[in-house]
Amino acid sequence: MLRLGVLLNFLSYPVLMGFINAAALIIGLSQLPALLGTPAQQSEHFLVDIWNVISNLHLTNGVSLAFGISAIAMLASFKRFAPRFPGVLITMILLTGISAAIGYAEMGGSVVGEIPRGLPPFEIPSGNWQTIVTLLPAGFVLALISFMEAMSSAKVIALRTRQRWNQNRELVAQGLAKVASAFCHSMPVSGSFSRSALNANARTNISSVVAAIAVLLTLLLFTSLLYHVPKSALAAIIMIAVVGLIDLRAFLNAWRANRSDGIAAIVTFVATLGFAPYIQNGIVTGALLSLGLLLYSMMRPRVSVLGLHADGELRDARLFNLAPLHPQLGALRFDGSLHFVTSSYFEDALVRMEQGNVKLRYVLVQCNGINDLDASGVEVLRNLGERFRKNGIVLTFTGLKQQVRVVLDRTGLTEQIGLENIFATDEHALSELNRRLAQSQH
């Protein structure tokens, strides 16, 4: 169960950033109705709901908007001029006092309202084995989605704050919290994206302890004081918190690093927005696309036809504009593991080299980039050796790594290729092959 945490490793950084940016935007936009004091609609399509809010701006409650703008201005001022002060707490106390003084709730304004005092009752959940078996598959999926959503934001925040993050400990904490909630007849709990954003500047774990104690004391003693809290002010606080997580430069950086990463980030962002409020579909889409693009890139590793550089090294002939080694000698470098995913691509590259030069006598494969060899790769090498031999071509290798040599020895390929055709260095290979070609011409 603990190793479920490793599933998050399948989420690349561009996918995480696409999801985080979209989720932050969704949370921010979802506060618009409360900020404007307009009726909130919740349908199956979040973007449609937001468009309805924008289309009905004439219904904006002026007092609600004033509370929201005031909260934004106060929070910005505290951040700019007094960052060490508890700006959020002071802002909420002042605006709540003003709300109570002017009778904002009696004016029809949207406030938090009555909150039941005390803790939820502790009770052993009822159920039977048949119910548990029925709910288990759906519960497992929901728990996994909950974990992926919460951990995506946690991973990004950990990267930004340079803190160590243990995904398995987070999974245990979430699991225990969900179990505890079952005994209180509450909904399954998870980490909160907006609360993480609000608490992003905390330096120690004591902040979570203080927050928990504050919530406990409030539930026991001070719920009545929250009645007049204007929801528009709460909406402003959430919007200010999540806007700090939006980083559009991440898309540009991902695109510059690798086109596939840029595509994954953009698709994840768009999918998360499009699927909202079911944002878990967005991160699943991004993860699947990222894995698909990774598999595609693995299927087509870099293959370079080599020439002799002025420094005496074998280098990419096209990149350095190098002449062919010899009319009867071709050299090729394969930058990737030779396994079932890449073996066909490797075979095609060598066959193209053979077909492109009717005078070819020797083919040298530089193997510095080959780290692994499986049964499919062995079979491809065996077939290529037989094909080339029938056509009067000798297949040779240089720079084979020890783990690859072990596989060649174990499968009998070393004997089939011939030890005389396996070289330790490029220099030795070129010297010996040029000698053989010179002898054949006399």
Rosetta blueprint (number, residue, H / E / L):
1 M L
2 L H
3 R H
4 L H
5 G H
6 V H
7 L H
8 L H
9 N H
10 F H
11 L L
12 S L
13 Y H
14 P H
15 V H
16 L H
17 M H
18 G H
19 F H
20 I H
21 N H
22 A H
23 A H
24 A H
25 L H
26 I H
27 I H
28 G H
29 L H
30 S H
31 Q L
32 L H
33 P H
34 A H
35 L H
36 L H
37 G L
38 T L
39 P L
40 A L
41 Q L
42 Q L
43 S L
44 E L
45 H L
46 F H
47 L H
48 V H
49 D H
50 I H
51 W H
52 N H
53 V H
54 I H
55 S H
56 N L
57 L H
58 H H
59 L H
60 T L
61 N L
62 G H
63 V H
64 S H
65 L H
66 A H
67 F H
68 G H
69 I H
70 S H
71 A H
72 I H
73 A H
74 M H
75 L H
76 A H
77 S H
78 F H
79 K H
80 R H
81 F H
82 A L
83 P L
84 R L
85 F L
86 P L
87 G H
88 V H
89 L H
90 I H
91 T H
92 M H
93 I H
94 L H
95 L H
96 T H
97 G H
98 I H
99 S H
100 A H
101 A H
102 I H
103 G L
104 Y L
105 A L
106 E L
107 M L
108 G L
109 G L
110 S L
111 V E
112 V L
113 G L
114 E L
115 I L
116 P L
117 R L
118 G L
119 L L
120 P L
121 P L
122 F L
123 E L
124 I L
125 P L
126 S L
127 G L
128 N L
129 W H
130 Q H
131 T H
132 I H
133 V H
134 T H
135 L H
136 L H
137 P H
138 A H
139 G H
140 F H
141 V H
142 L H
143 A H
144 L H
145 I H
146 S H
147 F H
148 M H
149 E H
150 A H
151 M H
152 S H
153 S H
154 A H
155 K H
156 V H
157 I H
158 A H
159 L H
160 R H
161 T H
162 R L
163 Q L
164 R L
165 W L
166 N L
167 Q H
168 N H
169 R H
170 E H
171 L H
172 V H
173 A H
174 Q H
175 G H
176 L H
177 A H
178 K H
179 V H
180 A H
181 S H
182 A H
183 F L
184 C L
185 H L
186 S L
187 M L
188 P L
189 V L
190 S L
191 G L
192 S L
193 F H
194 S H
195 R H
196 S H
197 A H
198 L H
199 N L
200 A L
201 N L
202 A L
203 R L
204 T L
205 N L
206 I H
207 S H
208 S H
209 V H
210 V H
211 A H
212 A H
213 I H
214 A H
215 V H
216 L H
217 L H
218 T H
219 L H
220 L H
221 L H
222 F H
223 T H
224 S H
225 L H
226 L H
227 Y L
228 H L
229 V L
230 P E
231 K H
232 S H
233 A H
234 L H
235 A H
236 A H
237 I H
238 I H
239 M H
240 I H
241 A H
242 V H
243 V H
244 G L
245 L L
246 I L
247 D L
248 L L
249 R H
250 A H
251 F H
252 L H
253 N H
254 A H
255 W H
256 R H
257 A H
258 N L
259 R H
260 S H
261 D H
262 G H
263 I H
264 A H
265 A H
266 I H
267 V H
268 T H
269 F H
270 V H
271 A H
272 T H
273 L H
274 G H
275 F H
276 A L
277 P L
278 Y L
279 I L
280 Q H
281 N H
282 G H
283 I H
284 V H
285 T H
286 G H
287 A H
288 L H
289 L H
290 S H
291 L H
292 G H
293 L H
294 L H
295 L H
296 Y H
297 S H
298 M H
299 M H
300 R L
301 P L
302 R E
303 V E
304 S E
305 V E
306 L E
307 G E
308 L E
309 H L
310 A L
311 D L
312 G L
313 E L
314 L E
315 R E
316 D E
317 A H
318 R H
319 L H
320 F H
321 N L
322 L L
323 A L
324 P L
325 L L
326 H E
327 P L
328 Q L
329 L E
330 G E
331 A E
332 L E
333 R E
334 F E
335 D E
336 G L
337 S L
338 L E
339 H L
340 F L
341 V L
342 T L
343 S H
344 S H
345 Y H
346 F H
347 E H
348 D H
349 A H
350 L H
351 V H
352 R H
353 M H
354 E H
355 Q H
356 G L
357 N L
358 V L
359 K L
360 L L
361 R L
362 Y E
363 V E
364 L E
365 V E
366 Q E
367 C L
368 N L
369 G L
370 I L
371 N L
372 D L
373 L E
374 D L
375 A H
376 S H
377 G H
378 V H
379 E H
380 V H
381 L H
382 R H
383 N H
384 L H
385 G H
386 E H
387 R H
388 F H
389 R H
390 K H
391 N L
392 G L
393 I L
394 V E
395 L E
396 T E
397 F E
398 T E
399 G L
400 L L
401 K L
402 Q H
403 Q H
404 V H
405 R H
406 V H
407 V H
408 L H
409 D H
410 R H
411 T H
412 G L
413 L H
414 T H
415 E H
416 Q H
417 I H
418 G L
419 L H
420 E H
421 N H
422 I E
423 F E
424 A L
425 T L
426 D H
427 E H
428 H H
429 A H
430 L H
431 S H
432 E H
433 L H
434 N H
435 R H
436 R H
437 L H
438 A H
439 Q H
440 S H
441 Q L
442 H L
